Amino acid sequence: MATFDTFEDIEAWKKARILNQEIYKFTDLGSSARDFGLRDQIRRASISIMSNIAEGFERKGTGEFIQFLAIAKGSAGEVKSQLYAAQDQKHLEQQSFNRLFLLASEVGSMIGGLMNYLRRSKVKGTKYKNPKPETRNPKP
């Protein structure tokens, strides 16, 4: 698996961003735009995915990163559940449901793969690296 220097380099974050854009498009249209509770909840869940990936990465510790990835993965599951609710309320046709559900599933799988990789990795995160030795001249 490739390394990344910023959260924007993480493929799961990129895919979560696409999911978020698609969820916003869907909830801006038709009857879903007027179902304020569902609209707001599915938007919060979809943005939670990419936000938790970013926040976990920025914590600079592998354990914390995995913890935030677990939250992001849970939010991907929440989006999938809310898609069922949207379909049940006739806000989504089958084709749109399938496309969004597949995208949310892919995001969840990517996050799970990243979590597994990090668990097996010996890297503890940059916050655990030894600080550089002081370069000032010692006092005589």
LUMDOTI-176344 format. One record per residue: residue number from 0; x, y, z of N, C-alpha, C, O in turn. Coordinates in nm, 4 decimals, padded with zeros to 6 digits. Layout:
BEGIN
REC,NUM,X,Y,Z,X,Y,Z,X,Y,Z,X,Y,Z
...
END
This chain:
BEGIN
REC,0,00.0857,-00.1173,00.0000,00.0000,00.0000,00.0000,00.0900,00.1232,00.0000,00.1922,00.1283,00.0686
REC,1,00.0498,00.2203,-00.0775,00.1278,00.3422,-00.0873,00.1171,00.4241,00.0412,00.0196,00.4142,00.1157
REC,2,00.2183,00.5039,00.0643,00.2127,00.5953,00.1781,00.1512,00.7261,00.1316,00.1392,00.7514,00.0117
REC,3,00.1129,00.8075,00.2260,00.0540,00.9353,00.1922,00.1070,01.0408,00.2871,00.1349,01.0140,00.4039
REC,4,00.1202,01.1621,00.2335,00.1723,01.2739,00.3117,00.0609,01.3635,00.3648,00.0788,01.4313,00.4660
REC,5,-00.0523,01.3640,00.2982,-00.1665,01.4445,00.3405,-00.2921,01.3579,00.3325,-00.2935,01.2563,00.2631
REC,6,-00.3956,01.3977,00.4025,-00.5179,01.3188,00.3958,-00.5782,01.3216,00.2558,-00.6510,01.2300,00.2174
REC,7,-00.5482,01.4265,00.1795,-00.5984,01.4343,00.0422,-00.5379,01.3277,-00.0488,-00.5906,01.3012,-00.1569
REC,8,-00.4283,01.2670,-00.0059,-00.3649,01.1586,-00.0817,-00.4329,01.0234,-00.0595,-00.4076,00.9291,-00.1344
REC,9,-00.5169,01.0128,00.0400,-00.5775,00.8850,00.0778,-00.6941,00.8543,-00.0165,-00.7888,00.9320,-00.0280
REC,10,-00.6849,00.7395,-00.0833,-00.7869,00.7019,-00.1812,-00.9262,00.6923,-00.1185,-01.0246,00.7310,-00.1815
REC,11,-00.9356,00.6422,00.0026,-01.0662,00.6317,00.0693,-01.1251,00.7709,00.0925,-01.2463,00.7886,00.0810
REC,12,-01.0420,00.8695,00.1247,-01.0899,01.0059,00.1439,-01.1408,01.0626,00.0112,-01.2450,01.1280,00.0069
REC,13,-01.0666,01.0370,-00.0967,-01.1075,01.0852,-00.2287,-01.2431,01.0269,-00.2684,-01.3297,01.0984,-00.3189
REC,14,-01.2611,00.8972,-00.2453,-01.3864,00.8307,-00.2798,-01.4987,00.8798,-00.1881,-01.6125,00.8948,-00.2327
REC,15,-01.4681,00.9047,-00.0613,-01.5684,00.9580,00.0316,-01.6120,01.0983,-00.0107,-01.7279,01.1358,00.0074
REC,16,-01.5205,01.1740,-00.0660,-01.5536,01.3081,-00.1157,-01.6509,01.2985,-00.2328,-01.7456,01.3766,-00.2415
REC,17,-01.6281,01.2035,-00.3221,-01.7200,01.1819,-00.4341,-01.8570,01.1403,-00.3825,-01.9590,01.1907,-00.4294
REC,18,-01.8597,01.0479,-00.2853,-01.9869,01.0070,-00.2249,-02.0589,01.1273,-00.1661,-02.1792,01.1436,-00.1864
REC,19,-01.9873,01.2109,-00.0941,-02.0481,01.3287,-00.0330,-02.1083,01.4201,-00.1398,-02.2188,01.4715,-00.1224
REC,20,-02.0363,01.4404,-00.2494,-02.0885,01.5242,-00.3580,-02.2165,01.4644,-00.4159,-02.3122,01.5364,-00.4444
REC,21,-02.2175,01.3338,-00.4327,-02.3351,01.2667,-00.4885,-02.4545,01.2716,-00.3927,-02.5687,01.2881,-00.4357
REC,22,-02.4274,01.2573,-00.2637,-02.5349,01.2666,-00.1640,-02.5941,01.4077,-00.1649,-02.7160,01.4234,-00.1589
REC,23,-02.5100,01.5089,-00.1722,-02.5605,01.6465,-00.1766,-02.6451,01.6698,-00.3014,-02.7497,01.7343,-00.2942
REC,24,-02.6005,01.6178,-00.4159,-02.6795,01.6323,-00.5397,-02.8163,01.5668,-00.5239,-02.9193,01.6266,-00.5551
REC,25,-02.8156,01.4438,-00.4753,-02.9413,01.3695,-00.4577,-03.0356,01.4424,-00.3627,-03.1556,01.4504,-00.3889
REC,26,-02.9834,01.4949,-00.2539,-03.0705,01.5570,-00.1534,-03.1113,01.6993,-00.1898,-03.1914,01.7603,-00.1190
REC,27,-03.0578,01.7525,-00.2981,-03.1008,01.8833,-00.3470,-03.2199,01.8726,-00.4421,-03.2782,01.9738,-00.4809
REC,28,-03.2559,01.7497,-00.4793,-03.3568,01.7294,-00.5833,-03.4842,01.6675,-00.5290,-03.4822,01.5924,-00.4315
REC,29,-03.5931,01.6998,-00.5928,-03.7193,01.6326,-00.5703,-03.7665,01.6284,-00.4260,-03.7434,01.7205,-00.3477
REC,30,-03.8332,01.5189,-00.3937,-03.8946,01.5061,-00.2614,-03.7912,01.4936,-00.1500,-03.8209,01.5274,-00.0354
REC,31,-03.6707,01.4460,-00.1808,-03.5682,01.4342,-00.0759,-03.5260,01.5713,-00.0231,-03.4846,01.5836,00.0921
REC,32,-03.5363,01.6739,-00.1071,-03.5001,01.8089,-00.0638,-03.5969,01.8614,00.0420,-03.5622,01.9504,00.1196
REC,33,-03.7182,01.8062,00.0449,-03.8198,01.8521,00.1404,-03.8291,01.7631,00.2646,-03.8974,01.7970,00.3613
REC,34,-03.7609,01.6507,00.2610,-03.7583,01.5609,00.3776,-03.6383,01.6037,00.4628,-03.5317,01.5423,00.4584
REC,35,-03.6590,01.7103,00.5403,-03.5481,01.7773,00.6074,-03.4716,01.6872,00.7033,-03.3488,01.6943,00.7098
REC,36,-03.5407,01.6042,00.7765,-03.4734,01.5159,00.8715,-03.3805,01.4183,00.8022,-03.2631,01.4073,00.8375
REC,37,-03.4333,01.3477,00.7037,-03.3516,01.2511,00.6310,-03.2405,01.3209,00.5531,-03.1259,01.2758,00.5528
REC,38,-03.2750,01.4306,00.4876,-03.1749,01.5052,00.4101,-03.0579,01.5477,00.4983,-02.9419,01.5266,00.4628
REC,39,-03.0880,01.6067,00.6117,-02.9810,01.6547,00.6988,-02.9001,01.5395,00.7567,-02.7778,01.5491,00.7671
REC,40,-02.9663,01.4311,00.7943,-02.8956,01.3185,00.8558,-02.8031,01.2480,00.7572,-02.6897,01.2153,00.7924
REC,41,-02.8490,01.2241,00.6350,-02.7647,01.1554,00.5382,-02.6482,01.2450,00.4953,-02.5391,01.1960,00.4664
REC,42,-02.6718,01.3749,00.4915,-02.5613,01.4679,00.4615,-02.4583,01.4670,00.5743,-02.3379,01.4631,00.5489
REC,43,-02.5057,01.4706,00.6980,-02.4115,01.4686,00.8113,-02.3311,01.3399,00.8123,-02.2109,01.3417,00.8390
REC,44,-02.3966,01.2281,00.7832,-02.3262,01.1000,00.7822,-02.2228,01.0951,00.6702,-02.1116,01.0465,00.6907
REC,45,-02.2583,01.1445,00.5528,-02.1634,01.1367,00.4413,-02.0441,01.2291,00.4632,-01.9314,01.1935,00.4288
REC,46,-02.0671,01.3458,00.5192,-01.9539,01.4350,00.5438,-01.8703,01.3853,00.6616,-01.7509,01.4142,00.6701
REC,47,-01.9324,01.3114,00.7511,-01.8596,01.2524,00.8636,-01.7530,01.1545,00.8156,-01.6478,01.1413,00.8781
REC,48,-01.7799,01.0868,00.7059,-01.6833,00.9893,00.6551,-01.5520,01.0592,00.6211,-01.4466,01.0243,00.6743
REC,49,-01.5590,01.1566,00.5334,-01.4352,01.2231,00.4916,-01.3733,01.3053,00.6048,-01.2510,01.3164,00.6138
REC,50,-01.4564,01.3624,00.6903,-01.4039,01.4416,00.8019,-01.3264,01.3553,00.9016,-01.2211,01.3963,00.9505
REC,51,-01.3778,01.2366,00.9316,-01.3092,01.1494,01.0271,-01.1821,01.0889,00.9700,-01.0863,01.0659,01.0438
REC,52,-01.1795,01.0627,00.8400,-01.0545,01.0180,00.7775,-00.9499,01.1274,00.7926,-00.8364,01.1006,00.8321
REC,53,-00.9881,01.2502,00.7614,-00.8942,01.3629,00.7696,-00.8492,01.3872,00.9135,-00.7300,01.4037,00.9395
REC,54,-00.9439,01.3894,01.0065,-00.9082,01.4168,01.1456,-00.8177,01.3081,01.2017,-00.7196,01.3376,01.2700
REC,55,-00.8500,01.1842,01.1732,-00.7658,01.0746,01.2213,-00.6249,01.0825,01.1667,-00.5281,01.0618,01.2400
REC,56,-00.6127,01.1121,01.0389,-00.4802,01.1257,00.9791,-00.4015,01.2369,01.0461,-00.2829,01.2206,01.0748
REC,57,-00.4658,01.3487,01.0709,-00.3975,01.4644,01.1283,-00.3571,01.4434,01.2736,-00.2749,01.5190,01.3255
REC,58,-00.4125,01.3433,01.3403,-00.3734,01.3145,01.4781,-00.2314,01.2599,01.4861,-00.1689,01.2664,01.5920
REC,59,-00.1802,01.2069,01.3777,-00.0416,01.1619,01.3632,-00.0063,01.0375,01.4433,00.1117,01.0051,01.4573
REC,60,-00.1041,00.9684,01.4951,-00.0793,00.8423,01.5652,-00.1610,00.7318,01.5005,-00.2795,00.7507,01.4730
REC,61,-00.1003,00.6181,01.4760,-00.1686,00.5098,01.4068,-00.2909,00.4613,01.4833,-00.3956,00.4374,01.4233
REC,62,-00.2793,00.4465,01.6139,-00.3930,00.4013,01.6935,-00.5105,00.4968,01.6842,-00.6248,00.4542,01.6677
REC,63,-00.4826,00.6252,01.6947,-00.5891,00.7250,01.6837,-00.6473,00.7264,01.5424,-00.7681,00.7411,01.5244
REC,64,-00.5604,00.7110,01.4426,-00.6066,00.7082,01.3047,-00.7052,00.5931,01.2848,-00.8111,00.6114,01.2248
REC,65,-00.6707,00.4759,01.3345,-00.7591,00.3597,01.3224,-00.8929,00.3866,01.3921,-00.9988,00.3502,01.3409
REC,66,-00.8871,00.4498,01.5076,-01.0101,00.4822,01.5814,-01.1012,00.5737,01.4980,-01.2219,00.5507,01.4907
REC,67,-01.0446,00.6755,01.4366,-01.1242,00.7664,01.3543,-01.1711,00.6989,01.2259,-01.2799,00.7283,01.1763
REC,68,-01.0892,00.6084,01.1719,-01.1325,00.5326,01.0541,-01.2522,00.4447,01.0877,-01.3419,00.4273,01.0052
REC,69,-01.2538,00.3894,01.2087,-01.3677,00.3068,01.2513,-01.4949,00.3909,01.2556,-01.6020,00.3432,01.2182
REC,70,-01.4839,00.5139,01.3004,-01.5999,00.6036,01.3021,-01.6434,00.6336,01.1587,-01.7627,00.6331,01.1281
REC,71,-01.5466,00.6596,01.0713,-01.5774,00.6868,00.9311,-01.6460,00.5671,00.8659,-01.7412,00.5835,00.7896
REC,72,-01.5980,00.4477,00.8959,-01.6584,00.3257,00.8411,-01.8020,00.3099,00.8918,-01.8913,00.2699,00.8171
REC,73,-01.8224,00.3413,01.0182,-01.9582,00.3387,01.0730,-02.0491,00.4382,01.0029,-02.1662,00.4089,00.9786
REC,74,-01.9972,00.5538,00.9706,-02.0759,00.6546,00.9004,-02.1106,00.6084,00.7583,-02.2175,00.6410,00.7066
REC,75,-02.0204,00.5328,00.6957,-02.0519,00.4768,00.5637,-02.1693,00.3791,00.5754,-02.2568,00.3763,00.4889
REC,76,-02.1710,00.3000,00.6814,-02.2841,00.2116,00.7065,-02.4121,00.2892,00.7317,-02.5198,00.2494,00.6872
REC,77,-02.3997,00.4000,00.8031,-02.5158,00.4848,00.8294,-02.5725,00.5408,00.6990,-02.6942,00.5448,00.6815
REC,78,-02.4867,00.5835,00.6087,-02.5328,00.6331,00.4789,-02.6099,00.5238,00.4059,-02.7155,00.5499,00.3483
REC,79,-02.5574,00.4014,00.4082,-02.6257,00.2909,00.3411,-02.7649,00.2680,00.4008,-02.8613,00.2474,00.3271
REC,80,-02.7756,00.2717,00.5312,-02.9048,00.2535,00.5966,-03.0019,00.3654,00.5588,-03.1200,00.3402,00.5349
REC,81,-02.9525,00.4868,00.5537,-03.0373,00.6004,00.5192,-03.0800,00.5968,00.3726,-03.1862,00.6480,00.3369
REC,82,-02.9970,00.5361,00.2881,-03.0377,00.5182,00.1486,-03.1598,00.4268,00.1403,-03.2486,00.4486,00.0579
REC,83,-03.1639,00.3249,00.2253,-03.2831,00.2396,00.2310,-03.4049,00.3222,00.2722,-03.5128,00.3094,00.2142
REC,84,-03.3859,00.4067,00.3726,-03.4973,00.4911,00.4174,-03.5434,00.5833,00.3046,-03.6633,00.6030,00.2851
REC,85,-03.4489,00.6390,00.2312,-03.4833,00.7271,00.1192,-03.5587,00.6505,00.0111,-03.6539,00.7022,-00.0475
REC,86,-03.5165,00.5287,-00.0148,-03.5852,00.4472,-00.1138,-03.7268,00.4107,-00.0647,-03.8227,00.4152,-00.1417
REC,87,-03.7382,00.3753,00.0621,-03.8689,00.3413,00.1184,-03.9668,00.4579,00.1107,-04.0874,00.4375,00.0962
REC,88,-03.9153,00.5789,00.1203,-03.9997,00.6987,00.1130,-04.0184,00.7474,-00.0310,-04.0745,00.8545,-00.0544
REC,89,-03.9715,00.6691,-00.1253,-03.9856,00.6990,-00.2697,-03.9056,00.8218,-00.3126,-03.9407,00.8879,-00.4104
REC,90,-03.7978,00.8524,-00.2396,-03.7095,00.9628,-00.2781,-03.6068,00.9171,-00.3816,-03.5464,00.9999,-00.4498
REC,91,-03.5872,00.7869,-00.3935,-03.4827,00.7313,-00.4803,-03.5394,00.6210,-00.5674,-03.6119,00.5337,-00.5198
REC,92,-03.5061,00.6256,-00.6943,-03.5388,00.5142,-00.7831,-03.4315,00.4067,-00.7651,-03.3231,00.4339,-00.7135
REC,93,-03.4625,00.2861,-00.8076,-03.3732,00.1721,-00.7861,-03.2336,00.1950,-00.8436,-03.1341,00.1620,-00.7792
REC,94,-03.2257,00.2506,-00.9625,-03.0952,00.2714,-01.0264,-03.0088,00.3684,-00.9452,-02.8896,00.3440,-00.9263
REC,95,-03.0667,00.4755,-00.8981,-02.9925,00.5725,-00.8165,-02.9542,00.5121,-00.6820,-02.8434,00.5326,-00.6326
REC,96,-03.0479,00.4373,-00.6235,-03.0175,00.3687,-00.4981,-02.8979,00.2766,-00.5169,-02.8044,00.2793,-00.4369
REC,97,-02.9001,00.1950,-00.6217,-02.7911,00.0995,-00.6459,-02.6574,00.1700,-00.6617,-02.5566,00.1260,-00.6064
REC,98,-02.6561,00.2789,-00.7368,-02.5318,00.3536,-00.7610,-02.4763,00.4121,-00.6312,-02.3572,00.3985,-00.6033
REC,99,-02.5611,00.4766,-00.5524,-02.5163,00.5375,-00.4276,-02.4791,00.4322,-00.3234,-02.3816,00.4486,-00.2501
REC,100,-02.5566,00.3249,-00.3173,-02.5285,00.2176,-00.2221,-02.3939,00.1526,-00.2542,-02.3154,00.1249,-00.1636
REC,101,-02.3670,00.1281,-00.3827,-02.2388,00.0702,-00.4237,-02.1240,00.1639,-00.3876,-02.0209,00.1187,-00.3379
REC,102,-02.1404,00.2910,-00.4115,-02.0366,00.3887,-00.3786,-02.0096,00.3910,-00.2281,-01.8939,00.3919,-00.1859
REC,103,-02.1149,00.3919,-00.1474,-02.0976,00.3903,-00.0016,-02.0318,00.2597,00.0433,-01.9495,00.2600,00.1349
REC,104,-02.0672,00.1497,-00.0198,-02.0065,00.0203,00.0135,-01.8583,00.0188,-00.0216,-01.7767,-00.0330,00.0546
REC,105,-01.8237,00.0751,-00.1359,-01.6832,00.0825,-00.1770,-01.6029,00.1663,-00.0782,-01.4915,00.1297,-00.0410
REC,106,-01.6594,00.2777,-00.0363,-01.5912,00.3636,00.0611,-01.5679,00.2861,00.1910,-01.4575,00.2877,00.2454
REC,107,-01.6705,00.2190,00.2399,-01.6571,00.1403,00.3621,-01.5512,00.0318,00.3489,-01.4734,00.0095,00.4417
REC,108,-01.5475,-00.0355,00.2350,-01.4474,-00.1403,00.2117,-01.3062,-00.0825,00.2062,-01.2124,-00.1412,00.2600
REC,109,-01.2918,00.0312,00.1420,-01.1600,00.0955,00.1337,-01.1110,00.1350,00.2731,-00.9938,00.1170,00.3059
REC,110,-01.2006,00.1883,00.3535,-01.1646,00.2266,00.4899,-01.1248,00.1027,00.5692,-01.0254,00.1045,00.6418
REC,111,-01.2018,-00.0043,00.5557,-01.1686,-00.1289,00.6244,-01.0332,-00.1825,00.5827,-00.9571,-00.2309,00.6665
REC,112,-01.0022,-00.1743,00.4541,-00.8714,-00.2177,00.4057,-00.7591,-00.1341,00.4642,-00.6543,-00.1871,00.5014
REC,113,-00.7807,-00.0039,00.4725,-00.6802,00.0842,00.5312,-00.6616,00.0531,00.6796,-00.5492,00.0536,00.7297
REC,114,-00.7707,00.0264,00.7490,-00.7618,-00.0088,00.8914,-00.6802,-00.1371,00.9088,-00.5938,-00.1443,00.9962
REC,115,-00.7071,-00.2373,00.8265,-00.6329,-00.3635,00.8355,-00.4854,-00.3435,00.8067,-00.4001,-00.4002,00.8750
REC,116,-00.4552,-00.2637,00.7065,-00.3157,-00.2341,00.6740,-00.2463,-00.1673,00.7935,-00.1358,-00.2060,00.8313
REC,117,-00.3110,-00.0683,00.8516,-00.2499,00.0039,00.9639,-00.2311,-00.0869,01.0852,-00.1317,-00.0747,01.1567
REC,118,-00.3248,-00.1769,01.1085,-00.3111,-00.2705,01.2214,-00.1898,-00.3621,01.2038,-00.1210,-00.3940,01.3008
REC,119,-00.1643,-00.4037,01.0810,-00.0507,-00.4924,01.0528,00.0816,-00.4169,01.0440,00.1885,-00.4762,01.0585
REC,120,00.0744,-00.2881,01.0206,00.1935,-00.2057,01.0018,00.2674,-00.1860,01.1338,00.2062,-00.1826,01.2406
REC,121,00.3964,-00.1735,01.1252,00.4777,-00.1458,01.2442,00.4901,00.0045,01.2693,00.5451,00.0465,01.3711
REC,122,00.4394,00.0842,01.1772,00.4466,00.2297,01.1907,00.3505,00.2740,01.3000,00.2342,00.2336,01.3014
REC,123,00.3983,00.3557,01.3899,00.3166,00.4044,01.5012,00.2645,00.5462,01.4779,00.1835,00.5960,01.5562
REC,124,00.3098,00.6106,01.3720,00.2672,00.7474,01.3442,00.3771,00.8453,01.3753,00.4667,00.8173,01.4549
REC,125,00.3698,00.9609,01.3117,00.4774,01.0584,01.3256,00.4840,01.1199,01.4642,00.5892,01.1713,01.5021
REC,126,00.3777,01.1170,01.5403,00.3829,01.1775,01.6735,00.4708,01.0965,01.7681,00.5076,01.1456,01.8749
REC,127,00.5051,00.9727,01.7305,00.5866,00.8872,01.8162,00.7332,00.8810,01.7736,00.8122,00.8070,01.8322
REC,128,00.7690,00.9582,01.6725,00.9092,00.9604,01.6302,00.9921,01.0350,01.7333,00.9445,01.1287,01.7975
REC,129,01.1156,00.9926,01.7481,01.2060,01.0602,01.8419,01.2319,01.2017,01.7941,01.2541,01.2245,01.6753
REC,130,01.2291,01.2960,01.8857,01.2582,01.4335,01.8455,01.4046,01.4450,01.8042,01.4907,01.3690,01.8487
REC,131,01.4293,01.5427,01.7177,01.5666,01.5661,01.6738,01.6464,01.6179,01.7925,01.5943,01.6932,01.8748
REC,132,01.7737,01.5773,01.8013,01.8555,01.6285,01.9119,01.8726,01.7793,01.9002,01.8729,01.8366,01.7913
REC,133,01.8867,01.8394,02.0142,01.9034,01.9839,02.0191,02.0344,02.0216,01.9505,02.1362,01.9553,01.9704
REC,134,02.0324,02.1271,01.8704,02.1510,02.1645,01.7947,02.2257,02.2826,01.8564,02.3302,02.3229,01.8053
REC,135,02.1747,02.3369,01.9629,02.2451,02.4490,02.0261,02.3742,02.4006,02.0889,02.3878,02.2830,02.1225
REC,136,02.4663,02.4895,02.1041,02.5924,02.4540,02.1713,02.5678,02.4391,02.3209,02.5042,02.5242,02.3830
REC,137,02.6181,02.3317,02.3774,02.5980,02.3135,02.5225,02.6793,02.4174,02.5984,02.7824,02.4645,02.5506
REC,138,02.6312,02.4523,02.7178,02.7023,02.5484,02.8014,02.8258,02.4812,02.8593,02.8213,02.3639,02.8962
REC,139,02.9362,02.5550,02.8675,03.0595,02.4962,02.9241,03.0492,02.4720,03.0729,03.1442,02.4234,03.1342
END
